[in-house]
Amino acid sequence: MKKTILILAGAIMITTLSCKNNTNQKEVDIVPQTTASLEAKVASYPVMSFAKNDHNFGTITEGEIVNHKFSFTNTGKAPLVIISAKGSCGCTVSEWPKEPIAPGEQGEMLVTFNSNGKPNLQSKKVTITANTKVGKETLTIKAMVTPKGNSSSK
């Protein structure tokens, strides 16, 4: 019985080692082709290059609605398609081009901040989903919101 167990264990070990060697060889053969394919695909992605990806509105009064246009250029080698742009809260709204932006072309994204019910220092993000390499781009807006009822003159 011991002989049977030893023979069985040896057969399993030989089978495992021979499979592992074949798998490694296949991986080595595939990796260079995959890397070259990925590099070619990455080079053809659109790139959203913003003139500025953050904006500070400064000090505003609670309840005030302020806007800022973020300008960008597609510096990639493929048309840029913006799928969505969402604010980190309901107080930010974005408008963006719905048609593809060709390589070398410019576009604008309008971000609106409604400060109603948002006193004190505010920092909000707008996440853009697009067909870029990363797939997500981020814009930031900031404002110091003076609460309603606060008066600097007494």
Z-matrix of the N, CA and C atoms (Angstrom, degrees):
N
C 1 1.445
C 2 1.530 1 110.79
N 3 1.329 2 116.39 1 -37.82
C 4 1.452 3 119.65 2 178.09
C 5 1.520 4 110.73 3 -64.32
N 6 1.338 5 116.10 4 -37.88
C 7 1.461 6 120.10 5 179.07
C 8 1.527 7 110.64 6 -62.47
N 9 1.316 8 117.20 7 -40.61
C 10 1.472 9 121.98 8 -179.07
C 11 1.533 10 110.00 9 -64.26
N 12 1.300 11 117.40 10 -43.37
C 13 1.471 12 122.01 11 179.63
C 14 1.526 13 109.86 12 -64.35
N 15 1.336 14 117.18 13 -43.56
C 16 1.462 15 120.71 14 179.19
C 17 1.524 16 111.35 15 -64.44
N 18 1.307 17 118.00 16 -41.34
C 19 1.475 18 121.26 17 179.01
C 20 1.520 19 109.77 18 -65.85
N 21 1.323 20 117.19 19 -42.83
C 22 1.460 21 121.97 20 179.21
C 23 1.538 22 110.92 21 -63.55
N 24 1.315 23 117.37 22 -43.65
C 25 1.468 24 121.77 23 178.93
C 26 1.529 25 110.35 24 -63.68
N 27 1.329 26 116.77 25 -41.22
C 28 1.465 27 120.96 26 178.27
C 29 1.519 28 111.63 27 -63.85
N 30 1.318 29 117.54 28 -41.50
C 31 1.466 30 121.69 29 179.60
C 32 1.534 31 110.56 30 -64.35
N 33 1.326 32 116.87 31 -41.75
C 34 1.466 33 121.36 32 178.67
C 35 1.531 34 110.23 33 -64.08
N 36 1.325 35 116.91 34 -41.32
C 37 1.459 36 121.22 35 -179.42
C 38 1.529 37 111.17 36 -65.44
N 39 1.315 38 116.76 37 -43.28
C 40 1.468 39 120.71 38 179.01
C 41 1.518 40 110.31 39 -64.07
N 42 1.333 41 117.13 40 -43.11
C 43 1.463 42 121.88 41 179.17
C 44 1.529 43 110.54 42 -62.38
N 45 1.305 44 117.93 43 -44.73
C 46 1.460 45 122.68 44 -179.41
C 47 1.522 46 110.84 45 -62.86
N 48 1.317 47 117.70 46 -46.28
C 49 1.459 48 120.93 47 -178.89
C 50 1.530 49 111.98 48 -66.26
N 51 1.303 50 116.80 49 -39.30
C 52 1.465 51 118.90 50 -178.91
C 53 1.522 52 110.69 51 -69.60
N 54 1.315 53 118.89 52 -35.18
C 55 1.480 54 122.02 53 177.06
C 56 1.522 55 110.31 54 -68.21
N 57 1.301 56 116.55 55 -41.37
C 58 1.459 57 120.81 56 -178.20
C 59 1.529 58 110.72 57 -63.07
N 60 1.304 59 117.67 58 -42.00
C 61 1.463 60 120.66 59 179.00
C 62 1.520 61 111.62 60 -63.74
N 63 1.313 62 118.26 61 -40.95
C 64 1.458 63 121.31 62 178.20
C 65 1.521 64 111.20 63 -64.36
N 66 1.324 65 117.35 64 -40.69
C 67 1.463 66 121.91 65 179.49
C 68 1.522 67 110.36 66 -62.61
N 69 1.317 68 117.72 67 -46.24
C 70 1.464 69 120.71 68 -179.61
C 71 1.519 70 111.26 69 -61.30
N 72 1.312 71 117.27 70 -40.52
C 73 1.460 72 120.98 71 179.90
C 74 1.523 73 109.81 72 -63.09
N 75 1.319 74 117.70 73 -42.84
C 76 1.460 75 120.97 74 179.29
C 77 1.521 76 110.43 75 -62.59
N 78 1.345 77 118.66 76 -42.04
C 79 1.457 78 121.99 77 179.57
C 80 1.523 79 111.19 78 -61.64
N 81 1.324 80 117.00 79 -42.52
C 82 1.455 81 121.06 80 -179.97
C 83 1.526 82 110.46 81 -62.28
N 84 1.330 83 116.95 82 -40.33
C 85 1.458 84 120.74 83 -179.90
C 86 1.526 85 112.15 84 -68.50
N 87 1.323 86 118.49 85 -33.66
C 88 1.465 87 122.91 86 -174.89
C 89 1.530 88 111.99 87 -82.07
N 90 1.313 89 119.04 88 -37.67
C 91 1.463 90 122.70 89 -172.42
C 92 1.526 91 114.14 90 -53.81
N 93 1.334 92 121.63 91 -49.23
C 94 1.466 93 119.66 92 -179.27
C 95 1.527 94 112.93 93 -60.05
N 96 1.326 95 117.65 94 -38.49
C 97 1.461 96 120.65 95 179.30
C 98 1.519 97 110.14 96 -67.19
N 99 1.313 98 118.00 97 -42.89
C 100 1.458 99 122.49 98 -179.24
C 101 1.521 100 110.28 99 -65.12
N 102 1.313 101 118.41 100 -43.50
C 103 1.459 102 122.03 101 -179.92
C 104 1.521 103 110.62 102 -61.57
N 105 1.303 104 117.81 103 -44.43
C 106 1.464 105 121.13 104 178.90
C 107 1.522 106 110.60 105 -63.32
N 108 1.317 107 117.54 106 -41.07
C 109 1.464 108 121.36 107 178.84
C 110 1.520 109 111.17 108 -63.81
N 111 1.341 110 116.23 109 -43.56
C 112 1.462 111 120.07 110 179.58
C 113 1.516 112 111.54 111 -64.19
N 114 1.329 113 117.73 112 -42.83
C 115 1.461 114 120.56 113 179.64
C 116 1.520 115 110.89 114 -61.47
N 117 1.306 116 117.56 115 -38.47
C 118 1.465 117 120.97 116 178.53
C 119 1.525 118 110.57 117 -66.36
N 120 1.337 119 116.97 118 -40.86
C 121 1.459 120 120.13 119 179.16
C 122 1.519 121 111.63 120 -67.52
N 123 1.338 122 118.15 121 -42.92
C 124 1.461 123 122.37 122 -179.80
C 125 1.525 124 110.40 123 -61.44
N 126 1.313 125 117.34 124 -39.50
C 127 1.461 126 121.12 125 -178.92
C 128 1.522 127 111.49 126 -65.58
N 129 1.335 128 117.79 127 -20.64
C 130 1.457 129 120.02 128 -177.28
C 131 1.528 130 113.38 129 -98.49
N 132 1.308 131 119.17 130 6.31
C 133 1.462 132 121.71 131 178.08
C 134 1.524 133 111.49 132 -74.96
N 135 1.345 134 117.08 133 151.65
C 136 1.464 135 119.39 134 170.19
C 137 1.531 136 108.83 135 -75.21
N 138 1.327 137 116.49 136 156.82
C 139 1.461 138 121.98 137 178.73
C 140 1.523 139 108.13 138 -130.49
N 141 1.346 140 116.83 139 124.90
C 142 1.468 141 121.67 140 176.42
C 143 1.519 142 108.15 141 -88.98
N 144 1.329 143 116.94 142 107.87
C 145 1.462 144 121.30 143 178.54
C 146 1.520 145 108.14 144 -106.79
N 147 1.334 146 115.93 145 110.62
C 148 1.456 147 121.52 146 -179.50
C 149 1.518 148 110.19 147 -88.39
N 150 1.338 149 115.91 148 141.98
C 151 1.460 150 120.67 149 173.09
C 152 1.530 151 107.71 150 -62.07
N 153 1.333 152 116.26 151 -37.46
C 154 1.458 153 124.15 152 -179.03
C 155 1.526 154 106.27 153 -155.19
N 156 1.327 155 119.04 154 129.99
C 157 1.462 156 119.09 155 -179.67
C 158 1.525 157 113.87 156 -105.77
N 159 1.341 158 116.50 157 13.59
C 160 1.461 159 120.46 158 172.65
C 161 1.526 160 109.60 159 -143.33
N 162 1.333 161 115.65 160 154.71
C 163 1.459 162 120.67 161 179.59
C 164 1.520 163 109.22 162 -146.36
N 165 1.346 164 115.73 163 135.15
C 166 1.464 165 121.78 164 177.53
C 167 1.522 166 107.69 165 -110.30
N 168 1.335 167 117.10 166 117.42
C 169 1.462 168 121.97 167 178.85
C 170 1.523 169 111.90 168 -75.75
N 171 1.311 170 117.77 169 -9.56
C 172 1.458 171 121.21 170 -178.09
C 173 1.523 172 110.23 171 79.08
N 174 1.338 173 116.49 172 -146.00
C 175 1.463 174 120.88 173 -179.56
C 176 1.525 175 109.33 174 -94.61
N 177 1.326 176 115.33 175 125.56
C 178 1.469 177 121.15 176 177.96
C 179 1.529 178 108.24 177 -129.69
N 180 1.324 179 116.66 178 164.26
C 181 1.459 180 121.95 179 179.82
C 182 1.524 181 109.50 180 -92.63
N 183 1.324 182 116.19 181 139.22
C 184 1.455 183 121.02 182 179.08
C 185 1.526 184 110.12 183 -53.70
N 186 1.311 185 115.65 184 132.36
C 187 1.461 186 121.50 185 -178.04
C 188 1.521 187 112.36 186 102.31
N 189 1.320 188 116.53 187 -16.75
C 190 1.460 189 121.61 188 179.40
C 191 1.529 190 110.21 189 -71.91
N 192 1.332 191 116.79 190 142.71
C 193 1.462 192 122.50 191 176.27
C 194 1.526 193 107.36 192 -111.95
N 195 1.336 194 116.63 193 122.08
C 196 1.464 195 121.21 194 -176.80
C 197 1.529 196 109.68 195 -123.32
N 198 1.334 197 116.30 196 152.50
C 199 1.470 198 122.94 197 -177.92
C 200 1.517 199 110.28 198 -126.87
N 201 1.320 200 114.76 199 154.45
C 202 1.468 201 120.55 200 171.45
C 203 1.528 202 108.45 201 -148.28
N 204 1.338 203 116.17 202 136.86
C 205 1.464 204 121.45 203 175.53
C 206 1.519 205 109.21 204 -99.18
N 207 1.306 206 115.86 205 122.98
C 208 1.458 207 122.24 206 174.91
C 209 1.527 208 107.32 207 -95.92
N 210 1.322 209 116.46 208 123.63
C 211 1.467 210 121.38 209 178.64
C 212 1.523 211 109.53 210 -94.97
N 213 1.326 212 115.75 211 142.23
C 214 1.464 213 120.37 212 178.38
C 215 1.520 214 109.81 213 -143.85
N 216 1.326 215 114.90 214 161.17
C 217 1.458 216 122.77 215 177.02
C 218 1.518 217 108.31 216 -128.62
N 219 1.324 218 116.57 217 140.74
C 220 1.459 219 120.55 218 173.65
C 221 1.530 220 106.66 219 -83.78
N 222 1.326 221 116.19 220 101.33
C 223 1.466 222 121.21 221 -179.03
C 224 1.530 223 111.62 222 -95.18
N 225 1.316 224 116.64 223 9.24
C 226 1.460 225 120.85 224 178.40
C 227 1.518 226 111.94 225 -87.48
N 228 1.333 227 114.98 226 -167.22
C 229 1.466 228 120.74 227 -176.26
C 230 1.523 229 112.61 228 -113.36
N 231 1.339 230 117.37 229 12.85
C 232 1.469 231 121.55 230 179.60
C 233 1.526 232 108.22 231 -139.49
N 234 1.322 233 118.07 232 157.50
C 235 1.468 234 120.87 233 178.04
C 236 1.532 235 111.43 234 -60.61
N 237 1.322 236 115.89 235 138.73
C 238 1.461 237 123.12 236 -179.95
C 239 1.522 238 109.22 237 -93.89
N 240 1.329 239 115.92 238 128.12
C 241 1.461 240 121.27 239 177.41
C 242 1.527 241 107.97 240 -121.46
N 243 1.337 242 116.18 241 118.44
C 244 1.465 243 121.16 242 177.39
C 245 1.527 244 107.09 243 -90.75
N 246 1.312 245 116.04 244 121.92
C 247 1.461 246 121.75 245 -176.84
C 248 1.528 247 110.74 246 -87.71
N 249 1.330 248 116.49 247 -44.21
C 250 1.466 249 120.17 248 179.18
C 251 1.519 250 110.16 249 -159.76
N 252 1.326 251 114.88 250 164.49
C 253 1.459 252 122.37 251 173.87
C 254 1.520 253 106.67 252 -144.31
N 255 1.322 254 116.27 253 118.13
C 256 1.467 255 120.50 254 -175.14
C 257 1.518 256 110.54 255 -125.57
N 258 1.322 257 115.08 256 137.05
C 259 1.456 258 121.33 257 177.05
C 260 1.511 259 111.34 258 -81.79
N 261 1.339 260 115.83 259 159.54
C 262 1.460 261 121.05 260 -179.82
C 263 1.522 262 111.88 261 -73.60
N 264 1.334 263 117.26 262 -10.20
C 265 1.460 264 121.26 263 174.13
C 266 1.526 265 107.66 264 -150.38
N 267 1.302 266 117.48 265 175.61
C 268 1.458 267 121.59 266 -177.54
C 269 1.523 268 113.91 267 -71.76
N 270 1.319 269 117.97 268 -5.24
C 271 1.460 270 120.54 269 -175.96
C 272 1.528 271 112.80 270 -86.99
N 273 1.326 272 118.09 271 -7.87
C 274 1.458 273 120.92 272 178.28
C 275 1.516 274 109.84 273 -110.16
N 276 1.304 275 115.59 274 133.94
C 277 1.458 276 121.12 275 179.97
C 278 1.522 277 107.19 276 -129.13
N 279 1.302 278 116.20 277 139.62
C 280 1.456 279 119.43 278 -178.67
C 281 1.518 280 110.83 279 -121.14
N 282 1.316 281 115.70 280 145.27
C 283 1.454 282 122.95 281 169.61
C 284 1.517 283 105.87 282 -123.73
N 285 1.328 284 116.59 283 134.64
C 286 1.449 285 121.32 284 -176.89
C 287 1.519 286 109.56 285 -142.36
N 288 1.331 287 117.61 286 162.51
C 289 1.463 288 120.67 287 177.77
C 290 1.526 289 110.27 288 -65.35
N 291 1.299 290 116.74 289 132.05
C 292 1.472 291 121.40 290 -179.54
C 293 1.533 292 111.38 291 -89.13
N 294 1.327 293 117.57 292 -20.46
C 295 1.459 294 121.20 293 180.00
C 296 1.539 295 109.51 294 -90.65
N 297 1.330 296 117.79 295 154.46
C 298 1.468 297 120.59 296 179.43
C 299 1.541 298 111.25 297 -60.63
N 300 1.321 299 115.24 298 144.12
C 301 1.465 300 122.65 299 177.05
C 302 1.531 301 106.60 300 -101.65
N 303 1.319 302 116.52 301 117.56
C 304 1.469 303 121.49 302 -178.32
C 305 1.528 304 110.69 303 -68.86
N 306 1.331 305 117.83 304 156.29
C 307 1.471 306 120.88 305 176.00
C 308 1.532 307 110.20 306 -55.03
N 309 1.335 308 115.20 307 132.81
C 310 1.464 309 121.14 308 -179.73
C 311 1.522 310 114.02 309 87.89
N 312 1.325 311 117.96 310 -12.55
C 313 1.463 312 121.78 311 -179.44
C 314 1.527 313 110.58 312 -86.05
N 315 1.350 314 114.26 313 160.33
C 316 1.465 315 120.76 314 -179.38
C 317 1.515 316 111.27 315 -111.04
N 318 1.320 317 115.46 316 159.72
C 319 1.456 318 122.08 317 176.12
C 320 1.515 319 109.28 318 -149.31
N 321 1.338 320 115.58 319 170.56
C 322 1.463 321 121.04 320 178.27
C 323 1.514 322 109.92 321 -132.04
N 324 1.316 323 115.01 322 148.50
C 325 1.450 324 121.74 323 176.10
C 326 1.527 325 107.31 324 -125.19
N 327 1.333 326 116.72 325 122.13
C 328 1.462 327 121.92 326 179.95
C 329 1.523 328 109.33 327 -93.25
N 330 1.337 329 115.90 328 125.79
C 331 1.456 330 121.59 329 177.92
C 332 1.524 331 107.62 330 -117.37
N 333 1.331 332 116.10 331 127.03
C 334 1.464 333 122.70 332 -179.62
C 335 1.516 334 108.80 333 -113.20
N 336 1.328 335 116.30 334 135.76
C 337 1.463 336 121.61 335 178.17
C 338 1.513 337 108.71 336 -120.78
N 339 1.332 338 116.48 337 120.91
C 340 1.462 339 122.79 338 176.24
C 341 1.522 340 106.79 339 -100.73
N 342 1.330 341 116.85 340 112.15
C 343 1.464 342 121.51 341 -173.98
C 344 1.528 343 113.55 342 -85.20
N 345 1.321 344 118.30 343 3.50
C 346 1.462 345 121.06 344 -179.20
C 347 1.533 346 110.18 345 -61.51
N 348 1.321 347 116.32 346 123.09
C 349 1.468 348 121.60 347 -179.30
C 350 1.514 349 113.79 348 76.32
N 351 1.327 350 117.25 349 15.64
C 352 1.471 351 121.38 350 -178.10
C 353 1.537 352 110.14 351 -126.26
N 354 1.336 353 118.65 352 67.06
C 355 1.463 354 119.61 353 -179.10
C 356 1.528 355 112.39 354 -74.22
N 357 1.323 356 114.70 355 160.91
C 358 1.467 357 124.32 356 175.27
C 359 1.526 358 111.85 357 76.10
N 360 1.338 359 116.85 358 -163.88
C 361 1.461 360 121.39 359 -175.24
C 362 1.528 361 110.44 360 -69.73
N 363 1.324 362 116.17 361 127.15
C 364 1.461 363 121.96 362 -179.60
C 365 1.526 364 109.29 363 -122.50
N 366 1.306 365 115.92 364 136.74
C 367 1.458 366 122.62 365 174.78
C 368 1.519 367 106.53 366 -136.51
N 369 1.331 368 116.38 367 117.74
C 370 1.462 369 121.54 368 -175.84
C 371 1.519 370 109.67 369 -123.95
N 372 1.319 371 115.57 370 149.77
C 373 1.466 372 120.85 371 179.37
C 374 1.521 373 109.57 372 -116.39
N 375 1.323 374 115.12 373 146.41
C 376 1.458 375 122.31 374 171.86
C 377 1.530 376 105.38 375 -116.63
N 378 1.323 377 116.11 376 121.73
C 379 1.463 378 121.35 377 179.93
C 380 1.521 379 108.60 378 -101.03
N 381 1.317 380 114.97 379 122.96
C 382 1.459 381 122.18 380 -178.23
C 383 1.527 382 108.27 381 -102.29
N 384 1.318 383 116.06 382 126.54
C 385 1.460 384 121.20 383 175.12
C 386 1.522 385 106.77 384 -102.04
N 387 1.334 386 116.25 385 121.88
C 388 1.469 387 121.38 386 -177.04
C 389 1.521 388 109.17 387 -146.58
N 390 1.327 389 115.49 388 174.43
C 391 1.469 390 120.14 389 -178.55
C 392 1.529 391 112.40 390 -87.53
N 393 1.333 392 116.78 391 36.79
C 394 1.462 393 122.21 392 176.09
C 395 1.528 394 109.42 393 -81.06
N 396 1.317 395 117.36 394 173.26
C 397 1.464 396 121.91 395 -178.89
C 398 1.522 397 111.08 396 -57.63
N 399 1.330 398 116.98 397 -46.70
C 400 1.460 399 122.01 398 -179.24
C 401 1.532 400 110.97 399 -76.73
N 402 1.326 401 116.73 400 -34.62
C 403 1.462 402 121.19 401 179.91
C 404 1.509 403 114.15 402 93.20
N 405 1.324 404 116.96 403 -19.20
C 406 1.467 405 121.52 404 179.84
C 407 1.520 406 109.28 405 -137.23
N 408 1.319 407 115.30 406 135.04
C 409 1.460 408 122.79 407 174.89
C 410 1.526 409 106.50 408 -123.59
N 411 1.339 410 118.12 409 155.12
C 412 1.458 411 120.81 410 -176.53
C 413 1.523 412 111.52 411 -130.52
N 414 1.337 413 115.03 412 136.47
C 415 1.462 414 123.13 413 172.76
C 416 1.522 415 107.04 414 -115.71
N 417 1.339 416 117.04 415 150.64
C 418 1.462 417 120.98 416 179.72
C 419 1.521 418 109.79 417 -128.36
N 420 1.336 419 116.01 418 136.04
C 421 1.465 420 121.16 419 172.43
C 422 1.524 421 107.94 420 -121.95
N 423 1.338 422 115.32 421 148.37
C 424 1.461 423 121.31 422 179.59
C 425 1.514 424 108.91 423 -136.29
N 426 1.326 425 115.10 424 153.80
C 427 1.461 426 121.04 425 174.82
C 428 1.515 427 109.07 426 -160.94
N 429 1.325 428 115.71 427 146.63
C 430 1.459 429 121.18 428 170.33
C 431 1.517 430 104.32 429 -100.05
N 432 1.335 431 116.70 430 111.39
C 433 1.461 432 122.11 431 -175.40
C 434 1.522 433 109.59 432 -98.54
N 435 1.337 434 115.41 433 116.07
C 436 1.459 435 121.50 434 177.48
C 437 1.528 436 107.78 435 -75.93
N 438 1.338 437 117.65 436 120.89
C 439 1.458 438 119.96 437 -177.62
C 440 1.528 439 112.63 438 -61.43
N 441 1.342 440 116.05 439 148.80
C 442 1.468 441 121.31 440 176.00
C 443 1.500 442 108.44 441 -59.46
N 444 1.308 443 117.12 442 144.51
C 445 1.457 444 121.13 443 177.53
C 446 1.514 445 112.69 444 87.95
N 447 1.329 446 118.83 445 -15.91
C 448 1.463 447 120.68 446 175.57
C 449 1.516 448 107.70 447 -80.73
N 450 1.282 449 115.28 448 124.95
C 451 1.468 450 119.76 449 179.57
C 452 1.511 451 108.52 450 -121.14
N 453 1.314 452 116.13 451 130.55
C 454 1.467 453 118.69 452 -179.41
C 455 1.523 454 111.67 453 -78.36
N 456 1.343 455 117.97 454 -17.00
C 457 1.461 456 119.75 455 178.07
C 458 1.515 457 109.66 456 -107.84
N 459 1.341 458 116.33 457 126.23
C 460 1.479 459 120.94 458 -178.75
C 461 1.497 460 110.29 459 -123.41
